[in-house]
Amino acid sequence: MELISTKICKTSDIGVNDNLFGGALLSWMDEAGGTFAATKCCTPNMITLKIDEVLFKKPVKVKQHIKIYGKILGVGKSSIKIFVEARTVDFKNKGEIPVCSTEMLFVRISDNGAAMPIDENVRVNIVKSL
């Protein structure tokens, strides 16, 4: 998997149970996934079509660093499916602990919002990298 974003949990991100608000984490993952999809598809015009089941595995606390990783699962004519996983950084043990994961589907769109094909050469290169 590729590192696609890094965040730090701040006090303003905390929900009522003193954990990172799930909506904030999901927003970070969606943004990271979207930019990852756009980069891989060589276009800024990608939108989130679908987010599969989201699994929140562990709570995140204030000051914890979050690394978000992405992996391409497949590519279609106008879409790309990726696996996105957020992990907290364990500085003491020099490791990472998965806290949330999901699969996301992004679609390339035209300027008027209609789905449009990902360039064939780009799609071929993505398939080769799988």
C-alpha positions as CSV (number, residue, x, y, z in Angstrom):
1,M,0.0,0.0,0.0
2,E,1.1,3.6,-0.6
3,L,1.1,6.3,2.0
4,I,-1.4,8.9,0.7
5,S,-1.9,11.3,3.6
6,T,-0.9,12.1,7.2
7,K,-3.0,13.8,9.8
8,I,-2.8,14.7,13.5
9,C,-5.9,14.3,15.8
10,K,-6.6,17.6,17.4
11,T,-9.0,18.6,20.1
12,S,-11.3,20.1,17.5
13,D,-11.6,16.6,15.9
14,I,-12.9,14.9,19.1
15,G,-16.4,13.6,19.6
16,V,-18.5,13.2,22.8
17,N,-16.6,10.1,23.9
18,D,-13.1,11.8,23.8
19,N,-12.2,9.9,20.6
20,L,-11.7,11.1,17.1
21,F,-15.1,11.7,15.6
22,G,-15.8,9.0,13.0
23,G,-17.1,11.5,10.5
24,A,-13.8,13.4,10.7
25,L,-11.8,10.3,10.0
26,L,-14.1,9.3,7.2
27,S,-13.7,12.7,5.7
28,W,-9.9,12.5,5.8
29,M,-10.0,9.1,4.2
30,D,-12.4,10.3,1.5
31,E,-10.2,13.2,0.7
32,A,-7.0,11.1,0.7
33,G,-8.7,8.4,-1.4
34,G,-10.0,11.0,-3.9
35,T,-6.6,12.6,-4.4
36,F,-5.0,9.2,-4.7
37,A,-7.6,8.2,-7.4
38,A,-7.1,11.5,-9.2
39,T,-3.4,11.1,-9.2
40,K,-3.5,7.5,-10.5
41,C,-6.1,8.4,-13.2
42,C,-4.2,11.6,-14.2
43,T,-7.2,13.9,-13.8
44,P,-8.5,16.3,-11.1
45,N,-12.1,15.4,-12.0
46,M,-12.8,12.5,-9.7
47,I,-15.8,12.1,-7.4
48,T,-16.7,9.6,-4.7
49,L,-19.4,7.3,-6.0
50,K,-19.5,4.7,-3.2
51,I,-17.9,3.9,0.2
52,D,-18.4,0.3,1.2
53,E,-18.7,-0.8,4.8
54,V,-16.5,1.2,7.1
55,L,-14.9,-0.6,9.9
56,F,-13.7,1.5,12.9
57,K,-11.3,-0.9,14.6
58,K,-9.7,1.2,17.4
59,P,-10.3,4.7,19.0
60,V,-8.0,7.6,18.1
61,K,-7.1,10.1,20.8
62,V,-5.9,13.7,20.7
63,K,-2.2,14.1,19.5
64,Q,-2.1,10.7,17.8
65,H,-0.7,10.8,14.3
66,I,-2.8,9.1,11.6
67,K,-1.3,7.7,8.4
68,I,-3.7,6.9,5.5
69,Y,-2.7,4.3,3.0
70,G,-4.3,3.4,-0.4
71,K,-4.2,0.5,-2.7
72,I,-5.8,0.1,-6.1
73,L,-8.1,-2.9,-6.3
74,G,-9.4,-2.4,-9.8
75,V,-10.1,0.0,-12.6
76,G,-13.1,0.2,-14.9
77,K,-13.9,2.3,-18.0
78,S,-14.6,5.5,-15.9
79,S,-14.0,4.3,-12.3
80,I,-11.3,3.2,-9.9
81,K,-11.8,1.1,-6.8
82,I,-9.3,1.5,-3.9
83,F,-8.8,0.1,-0.5
84,V,-8.1,2.8,2.1
85,E,-6.8,2.2,5.6
86,A,-6.0,4.6,8.4
87,R,-3.4,3.7,11.0
88,T,-2.2,5.4,14.2
89,V,1.5,5.8,14.6
90,D,3.0,4.0,17.6
91,F,6.2,6.0,18.1
92,K,7.3,4.0,21.1
93,N,7.3,0.6,19.3
94,K,8.0,2.1,15.8
95,G,4.9,0.6,14.4
96,E,1.4,1.4,13.1
97,I,-2.0,0.2,14.3
98,P,-4.9,0.0,11.9
99,V,-7.9,2.0,13.2
100,C,-10.2,2.2,10.2
101,S,-10.6,0.7,6.7
102,T,-13.0,0.7,3.8
103,E,-13.2,0.3,0.0
104,M,-14.1,3.3,-2.1
105,L,-15.2,3.8,-5.7
106,F,-14.3,7.0,-7.5
107,V,-15.6,8.0,-11.0
108,R,-14.0,10.4,-13.5
109,I,-16.4,13.1,-14.5
110,S,-16.5,15.8,-17.2
111,D,-16.8,19.5,-16.4
112,N,-20.6,19.2,-16.5
113,G,-20.6,16.2,-14.0
114,A,-21.2,13.3,-16.4
115,A,-19.1,10.2,-16.1
116,M,-16.4,10.0,-18.7
117,P,-13.8,7.4,-19.5
118,I,-10.4,7.3,-17.9
119,D,-7.7,7.6,-20.6
120,E,-7.0,4.2,-22.1
121,N,-3.2,4.5,-21.7
122,V,-3.7,5.4,-18.0
123,R,-6.1,2.5,-17.5
124,V,-3.6,0.1,-19.1
125,N,-0.8,1.4,-16.8
126,I,-3.0,1.0,-13.7
127,V,-3.9,-2.6,-14.7
128,K,-0.2,-3.4,-15.2
129,S,0.6,-2.1,-11.7
130,L,-1.9,-4.4,-10.0
